[in-house]
Amino acid sequence: MPTPQPGVLSAGGAHAYFLTCMVADDAERTALSQAIGGILPIARAQATKAKRAGLLCTIGIGSELWDRLSPARRPAGLRPFRAVKANGRIAPATGGDLFVQITSGRHDLNLDLAIGLVRRLQPLAAVAEEIHGFQYRDSRDLTGFIDGTENPKGKARAAAALIGEEDRLFAGGSYVVVQRYVHDLERWRRLDDREQEQIIGRTKRGSVELPKNKKPQTAHISRVVIERDGAELQILRQSYPWGTVREAGLYFAAYTKSLDVFDSMLARMMGATADGLHDRLMEFSRAVTGATFFVPSIETISSLKQ
């Protein structure tokens, strides 16, 4: 199989930097391909200077930009983010052409690399959003619950995240879905731990899943854990808390070999399925962005420069 970008299957570091960029309408194709193709070598060179930090950079390319870069061949599952609206709840599609995820154990390295990459992309592309994610306590969301407990382990990570024989031309690649959520932490903190646990579906202290007979159908775990043909549908989450004193939440980033898996989860969270139920966590957190990108293998990125 072709080589996936190292950041796709990584557990990441304590700090993350997320950039969503929009490409200029008049940006020339060759210049774009060369600029994008040079991002990972720059990241690798910087990583060698601080090996213990575990610096990793991952690039995603949006649907419209991909067609500009490679009009003759296209990943089978690549498409824009599908917005969801249900009973006043909205998961918007805000889009993006280029997505860059940088993770390491040091925020200063992430920021240095981000600044350098933005400088490289100018004037071809402009930053639409930049978010600093960070590890909160022992890998918890700002709600106080451990995040990513349902993530696949070991070889199952690649099985969930990497495109395989189903789209052989783009094997080793992945799709990434990103959403920025804003939490209403003031309302959330008014709830006692027991009610919070009912909303999440896990204990707060040890992250133990509640027994089936005590876990509401509207719990977050109940809505995002989906079984089909006896197997659980999985995605590989690499989400991080983000925030300021005025606004904070979760930057959701998930890698998958099929965007349909994420679509099924989001529909159940928002209450857009036949049972009419929604994830109660959505009463305390709202999505303000939504975008999807193709994450090419190393070999596919190299071919774009040719």
Number of C-alpha atoms within 10 A of each C-alpha: 13 16 13 23 22 13 17 29 19 14 11 22 18 18 22 29 23 23 21 23 23 18 20 14 8 7 13 12 16 13 13 21 19 16 16 21 20 17 20 19 11 14 20 14 10 17 19 12 10 13 11 11 18 16 26 24 27 20 24 24 25 26 23 18 18 20 13 14 18 13 10 7 11 16 19 12 16 21 16 20 24 17 16 17 14 15 10 7 17 15 23 18 18 15 23 27 23 26 24 19 22 26 27 24 19 18 20 11 20 26 15 11 21 21 11 14 20 17 13 15 20 13 11 20 20 18 16 14 13 13 17 19 23 25 19 17 10 10 18 17 21 20 21 16 20 20 21 15 13 13 16 17 11 9 9 13 20 22 17 22 26 25 27 18 10 10 15 14 16 24 21 25 32 30 26 31 22 23 24 24 22 20 22 17 15 9 10 17 12 10 11 9 15 11 12 22 22 21 23 25 25 23 17 18 11 9 16 13 16 17 10 10 7 10 19 19 18 20 23 23 22 19 24 19 13 16 10 7 6 7 8 10 16 26 28 27 25 23 23 29 26 23 17 7 5 5 11 18 23 24 26 20 20 23 29 27 27 20 23 11 15 19 16 16 18 21 22 23 27 25 23 18 15 8 8 11 17 25 23 21 21 19 15 16 19 20 20 14 21 21 25 30 29 27 29 25 24 17 15 19 20 15 12 17 17 9
